[in-house]
Amino acid sequence: MADAIVAEGLVKRYGSVVALDGLDLVVPEGTVMGLLGPNGAGKTTTVRVLTTLLEQDGGRATVTGLDVVADAKELRRRIGLSGQYAAVDENLTGFENLDMVGRLYHLGKRRSRERARELLTVFDLVEAADRPVKGYSGGMRRRLDLAGALVAKPSVLFLDEPTTGLDPRSRLGMWDVISELVAGGTTLLLTTQYLEEADRLADRIAVIDHGRVIALGTADELKAQVGGERLELTVGTAQDARTARSALAPLAVGEIVLDDRGHRLTVPVSGGADVLVDGIRRLDAESVKVLDVGLRRPTLDDVFLSLTGHATADGAGGTAGADGEKQEELGA
C-alpha cells in the first residue's frame, strides 16, 4: 500500500509562536488518519500546510506523491478540503455553489451541473437546492461545504473539524456520509476535538500537542498505553464512600480516586467481570448503599489526559491553546 500523505519534520512559526515543531506523519492510501488535540495544538496548521494554503518554514511534505510547495498547483486539482467554517456563498443557491466549484475545477458546464445534482442528492439537499444558502441551517451548510470538497472526486480529502457546532443528529448524519466516502476508497485526514468521532471514524489516531505528534496508533493501541480497567461506583453518602474505599482497596492496582463531592469512586483494577462481581460482594458485605456501579475500559479521554495533562473538550488547552489558535487563524 502506497502512502497518500507524508510529512517529515514540518515546522511552522507565527512570530514567536511555534505552531508546528518537527511534525512527522504518514497516512497510507485508503485509510483515515485522525488528528486529535486541543485548540492550538497545530491541527489546523498541519492541514493548511498539507493543502498548500500555508508554506512551512522547515521540513517537507508530499500528498499523492506531489510536493506541497513545488507541485502546489497540480496538487490542488487532486485534493478536497472542508475547513472549520463552511466556505459557501450565502447569496447563491446550494446548486449554484456546487456548480461554481465544478467550473473552478474546469469540469465544464454540463459535468459541473451533473455533479452538483449528484451531490445534492447524496447530502440530502435536493429540496433546498434552489434556495439561497443564507436560509440554510448550520447542519445544511456543513453538508453543502463537504459536498463542495467532493465535486472533483478527490483521492485525498482533508476535513478540519467537520462537525464542530452541529447538533448530535446532524453530527451522526455527517459521520455516516464520511464513512461511505472512506468505504469508496478515499484517503481521509480528519482533525477533531471530539473523542467519539476519532474513535468511530479513524483507522489510526495521531495525538498532537504543541506542534508535535506525541502518540500514534489505533484507538485500542492508544487505550492500551493507559492500561487496565476502571471500576466506577456512585454511593449514597460520604461515609459510604469511605467504607467503599476501604472495602475495595485490596482490588485496586493503583490509586483510588474520589470525586470532589465525595460520592463517586474510580478504582483502577484488572480481571474483567470477575473483579466487578468480587467488588460488589465486598460492598454488600459492608452494607454500602450503591447507587450505580460499572466496569469500563480506558477511553481516548483517559489517553489524552495521561499524555498531556488536559482534556480535548472545547476550550481545552487554556490561554496558551487559545493564543495558538489565534495565531493559526492569522496565518490563513
Secondary structure, DSSP 8 states (H G I E B T S, - for coil): --EEEEEEEEEEEETTEEEEEEEEEEEETT-EEEEE--TTSSHHHHHHHHTTSS--SEEEEEETTEETTTTHHHHHTTEEEE-SS----TTSBHHHHHHHHHHHTT--HHHHHHHHHHHHHHTT-STTTTSBGGG--HHHHHHHHHHHHTTT--SEEEEESTTTT--HHHHHHHHHHHHHHHHTT-EEEEEES-HHHHHHH-SEEEEEETTEEEEEE-HHHHHHHH-SEEEEEEESSHHHHHHHHHHHGGG-SS--EE-TTSSEEEEEE-STHHHHHHHHHHHHHTT--EEEEEEE---HHHHHHHHHSS--STTTTHHHHHHHHHHHHHT-
